[in-house]
Amino acid sequence: MRQLIAGIIEEHLNANVPEMICRCSTRWLERNEHARFFQYYSRKLLPPLKNELRT
């Protein structure tokens, strides 16, 4: 019964469309980057580059 209700709600809110999934993953990545930069920006320092950007 719970899965039936959850499925109806997901369909009504368009929770599983590709645009929504992309938006959620983009938000998650942005939050991670903001968290990584926060300590450096609060001390007015430049954060180190990520490994894939160092080469």
MOPAC internal coordinates of N, CA, C and O (Angstrom, degrees):
PM7 1SCF
backbone

  N    0.0000 0     0.00 0     0.00 0    0    0    0
  C    1.4473 1     0.00 0     0.00 0    1    0    0
  C    1.5348 1   110.58 1     0.00 0    2    1    0
  O    1.2310 1   121.22 1   137.74 1    3    2    1
  N    1.3376 1   115.28 1   -42.26 1    3    2    1
  C    1.4617 1   120.09 1  -179.05 1    5    3    2
  C    1.5269 1   110.88 1   -63.50 1    6    5    3
  O    1.2310 1   120.48 1   139.48 1    7    6    5
  N    1.3356 1   116.69 1   -40.52 1    7    6    5
  C    1.4651 1   120.04 1   179.84 1    9    7    6
  C    1.5199 1   111.62 1   -67.13 1   10    9    7
  O    1.2310 1   120.41 1   145.60 1   11   10    9
  N    1.3109 1   116.82 1   -34.40 1   11   10    9
  C    1.4588 1   120.62 1   177.83 1   13   11   10
  C    1.5260 1   110.73 1   -64.61 1   14   13   11
  O    1.2310 1   120.64 1   134.44 1   15   14   13
  N    1.3089 1   116.37 1   -45.56 1   15   14   13
  C    1.4664 1   120.71 1   178.74 1   17   15   14
  C    1.5248 1   110.53 1   -64.84 1   18   17   15
  O    1.2310 1   120.59 1   137.82 1   19   18   17
  N    1.3360 1   116.49 1   -42.18 1   19   18   17
  C    1.4616 1   120.28 1   179.25 1   21   19   18
  C    1.5261 1   110.77 1   -63.08 1   22   21   19
  O    1.2310 1   120.19 1   140.33 1   23   22   21
  N    1.3218 1   117.25 1   -39.67 1   23   22   21
  C    1.4617 1   120.72 1   178.56 1   25   23   22
  C    1.5138 1   112.24 1   -64.33 1   26   25   23
  O    1.2310 1   120.51 1   139.72 1   27   26   25
  N    1.3204 1   116.63 1   -40.28 1   27   26   25
  C    1.4665 1   120.51 1   178.54 1   29   27   26
  C    1.5224 1   110.56 1   -65.36 1   30   29   27
  O    1.2310 1   120.53 1   137.60 1   31   30   29
  N    1.3228 1   116.59 1   -42.40 1   31   30   29
  C    1.4680 1   120.30 1   179.79 1   33   31   30
  C    1.5268 1   110.68 1   -65.51 1   34   33   31
  O    1.2310 1   120.02 1   136.65 1   35   34   33
  N    1.3390 1   117.57 1   -43.35 1   35   34   33
  C    1.4636 1   120.75 1   178.56 1   37   35   34
  C    1.5217 1   111.25 1   -61.11 1   38   37   35
  O    1.2310 1   120.79 1   138.06 1   39   38   37
  N    1.3211 1   116.09 1   -41.94 1   39   38   37
  C    1.4628 1   119.46 1  -179.97 1   41   39   38
  C    1.5227 1   111.06 1   -66.83 1   42   41   39
  O    1.2310 1   120.53 1   141.20 1   43   42   41
  N    1.3084 1   116.59 1   -38.80 1   43   42   41
  C    1.4633 1   120.57 1  -179.48 1   45   43   42
  C    1.5337 1   111.68 1   -68.18 1   46   45   43
  O    1.2310 1   120.45 1   142.80 1   47   46   45
  N    1.3384 1   116.75 1   -37.20 1   47   46   45
  C    1.4617 1   121.18 1  -178.28 1   49   47   46
  C    1.5277 1   113.13 1   -89.06 1   50   49   47
  O    1.2310 1   120.18 1   178.93 1   51   50   49
  N    1.3327 1   117.27 1    -1.07 1   51   50   49
  C    1.4725 1   122.46 1  -177.11 1   53   51   50
  C    1.5237 1   111.00 1    54.14 1   54   53   51
  O    1.2310 1   120.73 1  -130.68 1   55   54   53
  N    1.3281 1   116.21 1    49.32 1   55   54   53
  C    1.4580 1   121.05 1  -174.74 1   57   55   54
  C    1.5208 1   113.17 1   -77.93 1   58   57   55
  O    1.2310 1   119.19 1   158.08 1   59   58   57
  N    1.3194 1   119.16 1   -21.92 1   59   58   57
  C    1.4576 1   120.92 1  -174.61 1   61   59   58
  C    1.5215 1   113.68 1  -110.58 1   62   61   59
  O    1.2310 1   119.94 1  -159.78 1   63   62   61
  N    1.3138 1   117.72 1    20.22 1   63   62   61
  C    1.4611 1   119.38 1   175.68 1   65   63   62
  C    1.5313 1   108.26 1   -79.56 1   66   65   63
  O    1.2310 1   119.72 1   -29.44 1   67   66   65
  N    1.3274 1   118.13 1   150.56 1   67   66   65
  C    1.4725 1   120.28 1  -176.40 1   69   67   66
  C    1.5280 1   114.16 1   -57.20 1   70   69   67
  O    1.2310 1   120.13 1   145.44 1   71   70   69
  N    1.3295 1   117.36 1   -34.56 1   71   70   69
  C    1.4674 1   119.39 1  -179.59 1   73   71   70
  C    1.5250 1   111.03 1   -63.73 1   74   73   71
  O    1.2310 1   120.43 1   139.78 1   75   74   73
  N    1.3252 1   116.79 1   -40.22 1   75   74   73
  C    1.4596 1   120.70 1  -179.20 1   77   75   74
  C    1.5290 1   111.12 1   -69.67 1   78   77   75
  O    1.2310 1   120.34 1   140.26 1   79   78   77
  N    1.3217 1   116.95 1   -39.74 1   79   78   77
  C    1.4618 1   120.59 1   178.54 1   81   79   78
  C    1.5223 1   109.93 1   -64.27 1   82   81   79
  O    1.2310 1   120.19 1   137.02 1   83   82   81
  N    1.3299 1   117.24 1   -42.98 1   83   82   81
  C    1.4639 1   121.69 1   178.47 1   85   83   82
  C    1.5199 1   110.58 1   -63.20 1   86   85   83
  O    1.2310 1   120.51 1   138.05 1   87   86   85
  N    1.3199 1   116.64 1   -41.95 1   87   86   85
  C    1.4665 1   120.95 1  -179.55 1   89   87   86
  C    1.5215 1   111.15 1   -63.78 1   90   89   87
  O    1.2310 1   120.40 1   137.81 1   91   90   89
  N    1.3363 1   116.84 1   -42.19 1   91   90   89
  C    1.4657 1   120.51 1  -179.89 1   93   91   90
  C    1.5238 1   111.02 1   -65.87 1   94   93   91
  O    1.2310 1   120.28 1   138.28 1   95   94   93
  N    1.3356 1   117.07 1   -41.72 1   95   94   93
  C    1.4575 1   118.90 1  -179.52 1   97   95   94
  C    1.5208 1   110.98 1   -69.35 1   98   97   95
  O    1.2310 1   119.97 1   144.69 1   99   98   97
  N    1.3286 1   117.65 1   -35.31 1   99   98   97
  C    1.4580 1   120.80 1   177.01 1  101   99   98
  C    1.5204 1   110.64 1   -65.52 1  102  101   99
  O    1.2310 1   120.37 1   137.69 1  103  102  101
  N    1.3182 1   116.90 1   -42.31 1  103  102  101
  C    1.4646 1   120.15 1   177.58 1  105  103  102
  C    1.5211 1   111.00 1   -61.84 1  106  105  103
  O    1.2310 1   120.64 1   139.65 1  107  106  105
  N    1.3309 1   116.39 1   -40.35 1  107  106  105
  C    1.4621 1   120.78 1  -179.41 1  109  107  106
  C    1.5269 1   109.85 1   -63.11 1  110  109  107
  O    1.2310 1   120.29 1   136.06 1  111  110  109
  N    1.3270 1   117.04 1   -43.94 1  111  110  109
  C    1.4615 1   120.61 1   179.09 1  113  111  110
  C    1.5262 1   111.69 1   -65.52 1  114  113  111
  O    1.2310 1   120.39 1   141.09 1  115  114  113
  N    1.3222 1   116.86 1   -38.91 1  115  114  113
  C    1.4642 1   120.01 1   178.10 1  117  115  114
  C    1.5222 1   111.32 1   -64.91 1  118  117  115
  O    1.2310 1   120.02 1   139.94 1  119  118  117
  N    1.3261 1   117.56 1   -40.06 1  119  118  117
  C    1.4657 1   120.20 1   177.67 1  121  119  118
  C    1.5197 1   111.04 1   -63.25 1  122  121  119
  O    1.2310 1   120.43 1   140.82 1  123  122  121
  N    1.3267 1   116.78 1   -39.18 1  123  122  121
  C    1.4629 1   119.92 1   177.84 1  125  123  122
  C    1.5261 1   111.30 1   -63.49 1  126  125  123
  O    1.2310 1   120.55 1   137.44 1  127  126  125
  N    1.3181 1   116.56 1   -42.56 1  127  126  125
  C    1.4606 1   120.00 1   179.81 1  129  127  126
  C    1.5254 1   111.51 1   -66.79 1  130  129  127
  O    1.2310 1   120.06 1   139.55 1  131  130  129
  N    1.3178 1   117.49 1   -40.45 1  131  130  129
  C    1.4647 1   119.99 1   177.90 1  133  131  130
  C    1.5224 1   110.67 1   -63.54 1  134  133  131
  O    1.2310 1   120.36 1   141.18 1  135  134  133
  N    1.3120 1   116.91 1   -38.82 1  135  134  133
  C    1.4615 1   120.32 1   178.68 1  137  135  134
  C    1.5289 1   110.53 1   -66.73 1  138  137  135
  O    1.2310 1   120.38 1   142.39 1  139  138  137
  N    1.3305 1   116.87 1   -37.61 1  139  138  137
  C    1.4679 1   120.52 1   179.79 1  141  139  138
  C    1.5266 1   110.95 1   -67.32 1  142  141  139
  O    1.2310 1   120.15 1   140.70 1  143  142  141
  N    1.3162 1   117.32 1   -39.30 1  143  142  141
  C    1.4533 1   121.18 1  -177.11 1  145  143  142
  C    1.5237 1   113.95 1   -81.40 1  146  145  143
  O    1.2310 1   119.76 1   161.09 1  147  146  145
  N    1.3151 1   118.06 1   -18.91 1  147  146  145
  C    1.4637 1   120.68 1  -170.76 1  149  147  146
  C    1.5233 1   112.47 1   -58.08 1  150  149  147
  O    1.2310 1   119.87 1   133.24 1  151  150  149
  N    1.3219 1   117.86 1   -46.76 1  151  150  149
  C    1.4625 1   120.73 1  -177.23 1  153  151  150
  C    1.5284 1   111.58 1   -63.58 1  154  153  151
  O    1.2310 1   120.36 1   144.21 1  155  154  153
  N    1.3170 1   116.92 1   -35.79 1  155  154  153
  C    1.4570 1   119.99 1  -178.76 1  157  155  154
  C    1.5205 1   111.74 1   -75.49 1  158  157  155
  O    1.2310 1   120.40 1   136.97 1  159  158  157
  N    1.3190 1   116.84 1   -43.03 1  159  158  157
  C    1.4596 1   119.98 1  -178.86 1  161  159  158
  C    1.5163 1   111.90 1   -68.89 1  162  161  159
  O    1.2310 1   119.77 1   148.32 1  163  162  161
  N    1.3196 1   118.05 1   -31.68 1  163  162  161
  C    1.4617 1   119.71 1   178.77 1  165  163  162
  C    1.5271 1   111.02 1   -68.89 1  166  165  163
  O    1.2310 1   120.44 1   157.54 1  167  166  165
  N    1.3425 1   116.76 1   -22.46 1  167  166  165
  C    1.4692 1   121.37 1   177.52 1  169  167  166
  C    1.5265 1   112.20 1  -104.14 1  170  169  167
  O    1.2310 1   120.63 1  -172.27 1  171  170  169
  N    1.3305 1   116.41 1     7.73 1  171  170  169
  C    1.4640 1   123.76 1  -179.86 1  173  171  170
  C    1.5294 1   111.98 1    57.64 1  174  173  171
  O    1.2310 1   120.96 1  -134.34 1  175  174  173
  N    1.3248 1   115.76 1    45.66 1  175  174  173
  C    1.4546 1   122.70 1   176.91 1  177  175  174
  C    1.5199 1   109.33 1  -117.31 1  178  177  175
  O    1.2310 1   120.90 1   -21.27 1  179  178  177
  N    1.3232 1   115.88 1   158.73 1  179  178  177
  C    1.4532 1   119.65 1   173.56 1  181  179  178
  C    1.5219 1   108.89 1   -87.50 1  182  181  179
  O    1.2310 1   119.55 1   -47.38 1  183  182  181
  N    1.3108 1   118.47 1   132.62 1  183  182  181
  C    1.4627 1   120.24 1   179.09 1  185  183  182
  C    1.5213 1   110.30 1   -72.82 1  186  185  183
  O    1.2310 1   119.79 1   -27.79 1  187  186  185
  N    1.3282 1   118.01 1   152.21 1  187  186  185
  C    1.4598 1   119.93 1   177.36 1  189  187  186
  C    1.5250 1   110.51 1   -69.02 1  190  189  187
  O    1.2310 1   121.09 1   -26.36 1  191  190  189
  N    1.3189 1   115.52 1   153.64 1  191  190  189
  C    1.4563 1   120.09 1   178.31 1  193  191  190
  C    1.5171 1   110.11 1   -71.54 1  194  193  191
  O    1.2310 1   121.06 1   -27.31 1  195  194  193
  N    1.3114 1   115.58 1   152.69 1  195  194  193
  C    1.4532 1   120.27 1   173.93 1  197  195  194
  C    1.5199 1   108.67 1   -72.24 1  198  197  195
  O    1.2310 1   120.34 1   -18.97 1  199  198  197
  N    1.3148 1   116.96 1   161.03 1  199  198  197
  C    1.4599 1   121.21 1  -175.63 1  201  199  198
  C    1.5212 1   113.16 1   -59.04 1  202  201  199
  O    1.2310 1   119.74 1   139.24 1  203  202  201
  N    1.3344 1   118.10 1   -40.76 1  203  202  201
  C    1.4624 1   119.02 1  -177.77 1  205  203  202
  C    1.5202 1   112.35 1   -71.38 1  206  205  203
  O    1.2310 1   119.65 1   164.20 1  207  206  205
  N    1.3351 1   118.28 1   -15.80 1  207  206  205
  C    1.4577 1   121.09 1   179.25 1  209  207  206
  C    1.5276 1   112.61 1   -96.10 1  210  209  207
  O    1.2310 1   119.82 1   171.14 1  211  210  209
  N    1.3148 1   117.94 1    -8.86 1  211  210  209
  C    1.4642 1   121.12 1  -177.26 1  213  211  210
  C    1.5143 1   113.01 1   -75.89 1  214  213  211
  O    1.2310 1   119.42 1   153.20 1  215  214  213
  N    1.3083 1   118.72 1   -26.80 1  215  214  213
  C    1.4658 1   120.87 1  -175.83 1  217  215  214
  C    1.4979 1   112.04 1   -84.81 1  218  217  215
  O    1.2310 1   120.10 1   180.00 1  219  218  217

